[in-house]
Amino acid sequence: MAVGDLQSQQYLRAAFPNFAASPELHVLQLDPYREAAVVIGMSEADYRDASFLTEALATPERLGAPIPLFRVLEAVENAGETRPVHFIIHQGHTGSTLISRLLDEVGGFGLREPWALLTLAELYDKVGKPDSLVSEAEYGRIRDAMMGVWARRWRDGQQPVVKATSHAGRIGEDLLKSRASSKALCLNLKPEPYLATLLAGENSPIDLRGFGPDRVRRTIAAFGDVTPPMHALSVGELAAMAWLIERESQWRLLHGDDLKTRALDVDFEAFLADPQAILGRIAAHFDMNPGENAIREAVNGPVMNRYSKATEHGYSADLRRQRLDEARRTMADEIGKGLKWLENAAGNSPYAREILNDAG
């Protein structure tokens, strides 16, 4: 895939002179097959309101247009900036949207689940293989440009924080290695509360089956022959596989010699037990200095009492606890199957055993 020559430098800068510095044009979609990118106009309030930076943002009322991909690349490359962009790498349903919204209150600029990151992860999976659409160098150029796009901010001192989807967290290691100033929060739950949380969701069986094939492939690549085929797995066992492979993505950050000082490990239930102290730790990790009053106001403000993915609905730690208790009653068999699947995986793989033993 050719990403264009650098002979023409003026197009994007003339049309969008602030593109390389300002988030007012968001790169909604990467379309490597058409060698294009879709950009849309976004205000700071639009970003704050958005739970997900996905195709749902492309409404008739919002300015947007496809442009040649290489124009995006050259515009960011010519800016010469390498400011930090940080990441929330999380297991699914572990409070990542809540943490992202709280960080917005104390000096962060949240980019929640950018669609382009999933495309980048798909490109990364193929690099070096015969069916890869891009070469290793081309992938690196696209990744570095997107890191520059996500590093833009509205004002000095603001820290951009990308909340990856749990599925795209698999390239967290590659993202951090590409920019020495970037850091990661690894947000997680221990296996039993994770299984209860996941199985409490009405749509969880659909999601687990939808992501199942990719998780089976990744699990076998990381741990060897530790699982029956997907068709033989129950929803509880699929949930356990999700816990293990998503924790493995975090493990590579937390234990890599060149990355472990840049990754902070946080258990979501520990956060709920002391949100003020742990939000302060997270903010400090991401080089924010909001002060104790701002942290206190954030955790005592409206964000903690709304459902973060749909803020029109109320939510609370007590309501979450009630839902988990209900899942433990109604899904006890599936939770048990998931825990047994993890035990078997640990018995067949020293690497899986190390990860599981660390969870306690």
Secondary structure as UniProt FT lines:
FT   HELIX           11..15
FT   TURN            17..21
FT   TURN            23..24
FT   STRAND          25..31
FT   TURN            32..35
FT   STRAND          36..41
FT   HELIX           44..49
FT   HELIX           55..57
FT   TURN            60..61
FT   STRAND          64..68
FT   HELIX           69..79
FT   STRAND          86..90
FT   TURN            92..93
FT   HELIX           96..104
FT   TURN            105..107
FT   STRAND          108..112
FT   HELIX           115..126
FT   TURN            127..128
FT   TURN            130..131
FT   HELIX           136..150
FT   TURN            156..157
FT   STRAND          159..163
FT   TURN            166..167
FT   HELIX           168..171
FT   HELIX           172..178
FT   TURN            180..181
FT   STRAND          184..188
FT   HELIX           191..200
FT   TURN            202..203
FT   HELIX           204..223
FT   HELIX           230..232
FT   HELIX           235..255
FT   TURN            257..259
FT   HELIX           260..262
FT   STRAND          263..267
FT   HELIX           268..273
FT   HELIX           275..285
FT   TURN            286..287
FT   HELIX           292..299
FT   HELIX           302..305
FT   TURN            308..309
FT   TURN            311..312
FT   HELIX           317..330
FT   HELIX           332..348
FT   HELIX           350..359
//
